[in-house]
Amino acid sequence: MFHDPMVWFTILTFLGTYIFILWRPRGINEAIPAAIGALIVIISGSVSFSDLGVILETVGGAAITILATIAMAIVLESFGFFRWAAEKLAEKAKGSGVKLFWYINLLCFLMTLFFNNDGSILITTPILVMLVNNMGLKNHQKVAYLLSGGLIATASSAPIGVSNIVNLIALKIIHMTLWMHTAMMFVPATLGLLILAFLLFLRFRSILPEDVPTNITGITDPSFHPLKTGIKPGPKFASEKARTKFMLLVLLFVFAVRVGLFIASFFGIPVPIVAVTGSVLLLGWRWNYLKIHPGDLIKKTPWFIIVFAFGMYTIIYGLNNIGLTTWLIRFMDQMVSGSLLHASVLMGIFLTVISNLFNNHPALMVGTLTLTHMHLDQLSLKIAYLANIIGSDMGSLILPMGTLASLMWMYMVRHGNVQINWLDYIKTTIVVIPPTVLVTLVILYSWVSSIFGGVLVR
């Protein structure tokens, strides 16, 4: 394997792409090194043109679903939904710093469920940065709220596959429906998130302020526009009651679309069709209500997501073609062949380690591709795959470079004049993430083997 120059060429291409994605010299978009790396492995011959069709089929639906979800977030921004959410957050806390902590974590959890992890970071971080800055908190108190919210927002992509583009790609590879993924994962992952939130609370309890302001309706910080996205005030309403009623109606619509994704998956309807339909209807609603032409989405939608996902998966596919999967099968076979508990815990720990070393996107793709070649029974395959998701979505948070969402969060928080470095981040994550992952993996084993074991082994 390692005597072939093409093998080393592909490996070096992957490592070079990964370094440039983390380094991002002069702030270049991560899609650029991913696209260049993909082009190199295609030219080298480790990925053939026939492979590109398979890659496009695997990545395309996931990318369309995520883009449609982000389009819905852009519409909600036009309605002033996020500014309204920030004001309600402070109002509901009723002056309690502890209540504010739990409401922030709840908001971040729901935002990821309604949108996706990257979208949730883009949405909630500006809200929370302006919130804590306008409350006049000390820097370490700001970090407590922002870091807990950022970790919960990113980890909350585990319960439902549609909240993370790499999860959707992995679902396609493993031939698992979105409905089945959620049925098997929602309870264990949500319990894991509750454990994470509780550990974060214990970590920050002594520095949370006793009292916080309750009225932030005058919130404004024109200097803070992370990634050129500000929190828009939205349209004017006749009264606050009318405004709240409208926002709840919009939220109900988004929830209905989200539920529609799982109904579609259950009945075998392509999930992207439902996602795009929901976005189109919401765009039409905005056009009729605010007279904003849908054409603004061409400028605001992060199209680079498709390029990034396609480029990274092409490089990983090249690694698979040169024999990486064969080598990993020998290594991973011992993890999943002993028992279902070993399959859950050891696979989750393995993905945690490689996600923090190499980022969770390529780590989950490599892990999932390897599982498809291991001739596992259905129950072992499902548990090993779901353990991969927990390691990729939760375990990857130990280091900031474990996920692109974490790197993006770090950039946005610093840009919002909150001082935080990698050491501050790791001093918290190294305490809360490993026990959360370990307990969640054990819960996953217990839940899947007891509830679904009899179904999957038939």
C-alpha positions in Angstrom: 0.0 0.0 0.0 2.6 2.6 1.1 5.0 1.8 -1.8 2.7 3.4 -4.3 3.5 7.1 -4.9 -0.2 7.8 -5.5 -0.9 6.7 -1.9 1.5 9.2 -0.4 0.3 11.8 -2.8 -3.3 11.4 -1.6 -2.3 11.3 2.0 -0.2 14.5 1.7 -3.1 16.1 -0.1 -5.5 15.3 2.8 -3.0 16.6 5.4 -2.3 19.7 3.4 -6.0 20.5 2.9 -6.7 19.9 6.6 -3.9 22.3 7.7 -5.1 25.0 5.4 -8.7 24.6 6.6 -7.6 25.1 10.2 -5.0 27.8 9.3 -7.1 29.8 6.9 -4.4 32.2 5.8 -5.7 35.7 5.2 -9.2 34.4 6.2 -9.8 32.3 3.1 -13.0 30.3 3.1 -12.5 26.7 4.0 -14.2 25.6 0.8 -11.2 26.8 -1.2 -8.6 24.4 0.1 -11.2 21.6 0.1 -11.9 22.3 -3.6 -8.2 22.4 -4.5 -7.5 19.2 -2.5 -10.4 17.5 -4.3 -9.1 18.6 -7.7 -5.6 17.3 -6.9 -6.9 13.8 -5.9 -9.0 13.6 -9.1 -6.0 14.6 -11.2 -3.8 12.0 -9.3 -6.3 9.3 -10.2 -7.2 8.2 -6.7 -10.7 9.3 -7.5 -12.1 8.5 -10.9 -14.8 10.4 -12.8 -17.2 7.5 -12.2 -16.6 8.0 -8.5 -17.7 11.6 -8.8 -21.3 10.6 -9.6 -21.5 8.5 -6.5 -20.0 11.4 -4.4 -22.5 13.9 -5.9 -25.4 11.6 -5.1 -24.2 11.1 -1.5 -23.5 14.8 -0.8 -26.1 16.5 -2.9 -29.2 15.8 -0.9 -27.6 16.6 2.4 -26.2 19.9 1.0 -29.6 20.9 -0.4 -31.3 20.2 2.9 -28.8 22.3 4.9 -29.0 25.2 2.4 -32.8 25.1 2.6 -32.6 25.3 6.4 -30.2 28.2 6.3 -32.5 30.0 3.9 -35.3 29.7 6.5 -32.9 31.2 9.0 -32.3 34.2 6.7 -36.0 34.7 6.4 -36.5 34.6 10.1 -33.7 37.3 10.5 -35.7 39.5 8.1 -38.8 39.1 10.4 -36.7 40.3 13.4 -37.1 36.9 15.1 -33.6 36.7 16.6 -33.7 40.1 18.2 -37.1 39.2 19.6 -35.6 36.0 20.9 -32.8 37.9 22.7 -35.3 40.2 24.4 -37.5 37.4 25.5 -34.5 35.6 26.9 -33.6 38.4 29.2 -37.3 38.9 30.1 -37.9 35.2 31.0 -34.8 35.1 33.2 -36.5 37.6 35.5 -33.2 39.1 36.7 -31.7 35.7 37.7 -28.2 34.9 36.4 -28.9 31.2 37.0 -32.2 31.2 35.1 -30.4 33.1 32.3 -27.9 30.2 32.1 -30.6 27.6 31.6 -32.6 29.7 29.1 -29.5 30.3 27.0 -28.8 26.6 26.9 -32.4 25.8 26.0 -32.3 28.4 23.2 -29.1 27.0 21.8 -30.6 23.4 21.9 -33.8 24.5 20.1 -32.0 26.6 17.5 -29.9 23.6 16.5 -32.9 21.3 16.4 -34.8 23.8 14.3 -31.9 24.7 12.0 -28.5 23.0 12.2 -25.3 23.3 14.3 -23.5 25.8 12.0 -26.7 27.8 11.5 -27.3 27.7 15.2 -23.8 29.1 16.0 -24.3 31.8 13.4 -27.7 32.7 14.9 -27.2 32.4 18.6 -23.7 33.8 19.0 -24.6 37.3 17.8 -27.7 37.2 20.1 -25.7 36.1 23.1 -22.7 38.3 22.5 -24.9 41.4 22.4 -26.9 40.2 25.3 -24.0 39.7 27.7 -22.2 42.9 26.4 -25.3 45.0 27.1 -25.8 43.5 30.5 -22.4 44.9 31.6 -21.1 41.5 32.8 -17.4 40.8 33.6 -15.4 39.0 30.9 -15.3 35.6 32.8 -19.0 35.8 33.3 -19.6 36.4 29.6 -17.4 33.4 28.8 -19.5 31.2 31.1 -22.7 32.0 29.2 -21.1 32.0 25.7 -19.1 28.9 26.1 -21.9 26.8 27.6 -24.3 28.0 24.8 -21.7 27.3 22.1 -21.0 23.8 23.3 -24.7 22.9 23.7 -25.5 24.4 20.2 -22.8 22.3 18.6 -23.5 19.1 20.5 -27.2 19.4 19.9 -26.8 18.1 16.3 -26.5 14.6 17.7 -30.2 13.9 18.5 -31.5 14.3 15.0 -29.5 13.7 11.8 -30.9 16.6 9.9 -29.1 19.1 12.2 -25.6 18.5 10.8 -24.6 18.2 7.1 -22.0 15.5 7.9 -24.6 13.5 9.8 -26.9 13.6 6.7 -24.0 12.5 4.5 -23.2 9.6 6.8 -26.9 8.6 6.8 -26.7 8.3 3.1 -23.6 6.2 3.2 -25.0 3.8 5.9 -28.4 3.6 4.1 -30.3 4.6 7.3 -33.4 6.7 7.3 -33.7 10.0 9.1 -36.6 8.6 11.1 -34.7 5.5 12.3 -31.7 7.6 13.3 -33.9 9.9 15.4 -35.8 7.0 17.0 -32.6 5.4 18.1 -30.6 8.5 18.9 -32.9 11.2 20.3 -33.3 9.8 23.8 -29.7 8.9 24.5 -28.3 12.1 22.9 -30.8 14.3 24.7 -30.0 12.7 28.0 -26.3 13.3 27.2 -27.0 17.0 26.5 -28.7 17.3 29.9 -25.7 15.8 31.5 -23.4 18.2 29.6 -25.6 21.2 30.6 -25.5 20.0 34.3 -21.7 19.6 34.2 -21.3 23.1 32.6 -23.6 24.5 35.4 -21.4 22.9 38.1 -18.3 24.3 36.3 -19.6 27.9 36.1 -22.0 28.1 39.1 -19.6 30.1 41.3 -19.0 32.8 38.7 -22.6 33.3 37.4 -24.0 36.6 38.5 -26.8 36.6 41.0 -28.7 39.4 39.2 -28.9 40.5 35.6 -30.9 43.2 33.8 -34.3 42.2 32.6 -34.9 44.8 29.9 -32.7 44.9 26.8 -35.2 46.2 24.3 -32.7 49.0 23.5 -30.0 46.4 22.6 -27.7 47.7 19.9 -24.1 47.2 19.0 -23.5 48.3 15.4 -19.7 47.5 15.7 -20.4 43.8 16.0 -21.4 42.2 12.8 -19.8 38.7 12.8 -19.4 37.2 9.3 -21.2 40.4 8.1 -24.4 39.3 9.8 -26.1 41.7 12.1 -29.3 41.2 14.2 -32.0 43.0 12.3 -34.8 44.8 14.2 -37.4 43.5 11.8 -40.8 45.1 10.8 -42.8 47.3 13.1 -45.9 45.9 14.9 -48.9 47.6 16.3 -48.1 46.2 19.8 -45.8 43.8 21.6 -48.6 41.3 21.8 -49.0 41.4 18.0 -45.3 41.0 17.6 -45.1 38.0 19.9 -48.1 36.4 18.2 -46.5 36.8 14.8 -43.2 35.3 15.9 -44.9 32.3 17.5 -46.8 31.7 14.3 -43.5 31.8 12.3 -42.0 29.4 14.8 -44.9 27.1 14.5 -44.5 27.0 10.7 -40.7 26.2 11.0 -41.6 23.4 13.5 -44.2 22.0 11.1 -41.5 21.9 8.3 -39.1 20.2 10.7 -41.6 17.5 11.6 -42.4 17.1 7.9 -38.8 16.0 7.3 -39.2 13.0 9.6 -42.6 12.2 8.2 -41.1 12.2 4.7 -38.2 10.0 5.8 -40.7 7.5 7.4 -42.7 7.2 4.1 -39.6 7.2 1.9 -40.1 10.7 0.5 -36.8 12.5 -0.3 -36.1 14.8 2.6 -34.6 17.6 0.4 -38.0 18.0 -1.3 -39.7 18.8 2.0 -36.9 21.1 3.1 -37.0 23.1 -0.1 -40.8 23.3 -0.2 -40.8 24.7 3.4 -38.2 27.3 2.5 -40.1 28.4 -0.7 -43.3 28.8 1.3 -41.6 30.8 4.0 -39.9 33.0 1.3 -43.3 33.6 -0.3 -44.7 34.6 3.1 -41.9 37.1 3.6 -42.3 38.5 0.1 -46.0 39.0 0.7 -45.5 40.5 4.2 -42.3 42.5 3.9 -42.1 42.9 0.1 -38.6 41.5 0.1 -37.7 39.7 -3.2 -36.4 36.1 -2.7 -33.4 37.1 -4.9 -31.6 38.4 -1.8 -30.9 34.7 -0.9 -28.5 34.5 -3.8 -26.2 36.9 -2.0 -26.9 35.8 1.6 -26.9 32.0 1.3 -23.5 30.3 2.0 -23.2 28.4 -1.2 -19.7 27.4 -0.2 -21.2 24.7 2.0 -21.8 22.6 -1.1 -18.3 23.1 -2.4 -16.8 22.3 1.0 -18.9 19.1 1.6 -18.2 17.9 -2.0 -14.5 18.6 -1.8 -13.9 17.0 1.6 -15.9 13.9 0.7 -14.0 13.6 -2.5 -10.7 13.6 -0.6 -12.0 11.1 1.9 -13.2 8.9 -1.0 -9.7 9.0 -2.4 -8.3 7.8 0.9 -10.9 5.0 0.8 -9.8 4.0 -2.7 -6.1 3.8 -1.8 -6.8 1.3 1.0 -7.4 3.4 4.1 -10.7 1.5 4.7 -8.9 -1.9 4.5 -6.4 -0.8 7.1 -9.0 0.7 9.4 -11.2 -2.5 9.2 -8.4 -4.5 10.8 -8.1 -1.9 13.5 -11.8 -1.3 14.2 -12.9 -4.9 13.9 -11.7 -5.6 17.4 -13.8 -2.7 18.7 -17.1 -3.9 17.4 -16.7 -7.7 17.5 -16.5 -8.2 21.2 -19.9 -7.0 22.4 -22.5 -4.3 21.7 -21.3 -2.4 24.7 -17.7 -2.4 23.3 -19.1 -1.4 19.9 -20.7 1.6 21.4 -18.1 2.8 23.9 -14.9 2.0 21.9 -16.2 3.3 18.6 -17.4 6.5 20.3 -14.0 7.0 22.0 -12.2 6.3 18.7 -14.2 8.9 16.8 -13.7 11.4 19.7 -10.0 11.1 19.4 -9.7 11.3 15.6 -12.3 14.1 15.4 -10.2 16.3 17.7 -7.1 15.4 15.8 -8.4 15.7 12.3 -11.8 17.6 12.6 -15.1 15.8 12.8 -16.1 16.1 9.2 -13.4 13.8 7.7 -13.4 11.7 10.9 -17.1 10.7 10.6 -16.9 10.2 6.9 -13.9 7.8 7.3 -15.5 6.0 10.2 -18.8 5.5 8.4 -17.2 4.4 5.1 -15.2 1.8 7.1 -18.3 0.4 8.8 -20.0 -0.3 5.5 -17.2 -2.7 4.6 -17.1 -4.7 7.9 -20.0 -7.2 7.2 -21.6 -6.4 10.6 -25.0 -7.6 11.7 -27.7 -4.9 11.7 -27.7 -4.2 15.4 -23.9 -3.9 15.7 -23.8 -1.7 12.6 -26.4 0.7 13.9 -24.9 1.0 17.4 -21.4 1.5 16.0 -22.6 4.1 13.5 -24.6 6.0 16.2 -21.5 5.8 18.5 -19.6 7.5 15.7 -22.1 10.3 15.6 -21.8 10.9 19.4 -18.0 10.9 19.1 -18.2 13.2 16.1 -20.8 15.6 17.4 -20.1 15.7 21.1 -16.6 14.2 21.6 -15.1 16.5 19.0 -15.7 19.5 21.2 -12.6 18.9 23.5 -10.4 21.0 21.2 -11.7 24.1 19.2 -10.3 22.6 16.0 -12.5 19.5 16.4 -15.4 21.2 14.6 -15.7 24.0 12.1 -18.6 25.3 14.2 -16.3 25.7 17.3 -13.7 27.5 15.3 -16.4 29.8 13.9 -17.8 30.4 17.4 -14.3 31.3 18.7 -13.8 33.8 15.9 -17.2 35.4 16.5 -16.9 35.7 20.3 -13.5 37.3 19.9 -14.9 39.6 17.3 -17.5 40.6 19.8 -14.9 41.9 22.2 -15.0 39.0 24.6 -11.5 37.7 25.6 -11.1 34.0 25.3 -8.2 31.8 24.2 -7.7 28.0 23.6 -6.6 27.4 27.1 -9.8 29.0 28.6 -11.8 26.8 26.2 -9.9 23.5 26.9 -9.9 24.0 30.7 -13.7 23.6 30.6 -14.1 21.1 27.8 -11.5 18.6 29.1 -13.6 18.4 32.3 -17.1 18.2 30.9 -16.9 16.5 27.5 -15.2 13.1 28.3 -17.7 12.1 31.0 -20.6 13.3 28.9 -19.5 11.2 25.9 -18.8 8.1 28.0 -22.1 8.2 29.8 -24.0 8.9 26.6 -22.4 6.0 24.8 -23.4 3.6 27.7 -27.0 5.0 27.5 -27.0 4.5 23.7 -26.0 0.9 24.2 -28.8 0.3 26.8 -31.5 2.2 24.8 -30.8 0.6 21.3 -30.2 -3.0 22.5 -33.3 -3.0 24.8 -35.8 -1.1 22.6 -34.6 -2.0 19.1 -32.6 -5.2 19.5 -35.4 -7.6 18.8 -36.5 -5.6 15.7 -33.0 -5.4 14.1 -31.9 -8.9 14.6 -34.9 -10.4 12.9 
